[in-house]
């Protein structure tokens, strides 16, 4: 099971890949994270428009992610 540092590293790898492929300012982590989250919102919205795709609620995913994050933080306490 990954620890929180590994989880952060995995996210960093994804964001780094996204930044290299699509980022406009490689030095601005917040801008690229915002752009990635915006694109993920577009993906979730697209699933709501196409009946053949499984429907994704971004808000539900964020809520679940927050619950996982809190639980994972408490693992180290």
Phi, psi and omega per residue, in radians:
X1 nan 2.294 -3.120
X2 -1.208 2.588 3.017
X3 -1.582 3.101 -3.046
X4 -1.149 -0.559 3.094
X5 -1.151 -0.718 3.094
X6 -1.152 -0.670 3.099
X7 -1.061 -0.753 3.114
X8 -1.132 -0.679 3.109
X9 -1.113 -0.739 3.121
X10 -1.056 -0.763 3.123
X11 -1.127 -0.663 3.112
X12 -1.097 -0.680 3.109
X13 -1.101 -0.784 3.131
X14 -1.098 -0.803 -3.124
X15 -1.149 -0.657 3.107
X16 -1.102 -0.776 3.090
X17 -1.044 -0.844 -3.141
X18 -1.019 -0.789 -3.113
X19 -1.094 -0.745 3.141
X20 -1.132 -0.658 -3.094
X21 -1.421 -0.690 -2.937
X22 -2.263 -0.196 -3.030
X23 -1.184 2.613 3.116
X24 -1.736 -0.457 -3.118
X25 -2.439 1.699 -3.048
X26 -1.092 -0.377 -3.094
X27 -1.435 -0.269 -3.041
X28 -1.817 1.640 -3.110
X29 -1.035 -0.760 -3.093
X30 -1.106 -0.704 3.133
X31 -1.111 -0.804 -3.110
X32 -1.209 -0.646 3.062
X33 -1.112 -0.748 3.103
X34 -1.081 -0.765 3.129
X35 -1.102 -0.721 3.106
X36 -1.100 -0.800 3.111
X37 -1.096 -0.655 3.097
X38 -1.091 -0.768 3.104
X39 -1.113 -0.645 3.088
X40 -1.148 -0.660 3.035
X41 -1.055 -0.720 3.095
X42 -1.091 -0.703 3.089
X43 -1.059 -0.833 3.130
X44 -1.073 -0.722 3.124
X45 -1.099 -0.717 3.127
X46 -1.045 -0.659 3.135
X47 -1.139 -0.459 3.110
X48 -1.306 -0.378 -3.070
X49 -1.594 -0.362 -3.052
X50 -2.000 2.046 -3.070
X51 -1.169 -0.371 -3.109
X52 -1.442 -0.222 -3.135
X53 -1.694 2.568 3.042
X54 -1.140 2.397 -3.084
X55 -1.375 2.332 3.140
X56 -2.091 2.222 3.012
X57 -1.723 1.939 -3.134
X58 -1.025 -0.716 -3.120
X59 -1.082 -0.722 3.102
X60 -1.155 -0.691 3.108
X61 -1.113 -0.746 3.121
X62 -1.139 -0.728 3.112
X63 -1.059 -0.792 3.123
X64 -1.150 -0.709 3.118
X65 -1.070 -0.699 3.099
X66 -1.107 -0.696 3.103
X67 -1.118 -0.767 3.114
X68 -1.092 -0.766 -3.131
X69 -1.038 -0.830 3.136
X70 -1.079 -0.742 3.135
X71 -1.144 -0.701 -3.128
X72 -1.223 -0.615 3.067
X73 -1.099 -0.685 -3.094
X74 -1.265 -0.298 3.088
X75 -1.087 -0.523 -3.085
X76 -1.606 -0.178 -3.127
X77 -1.402 nan nan
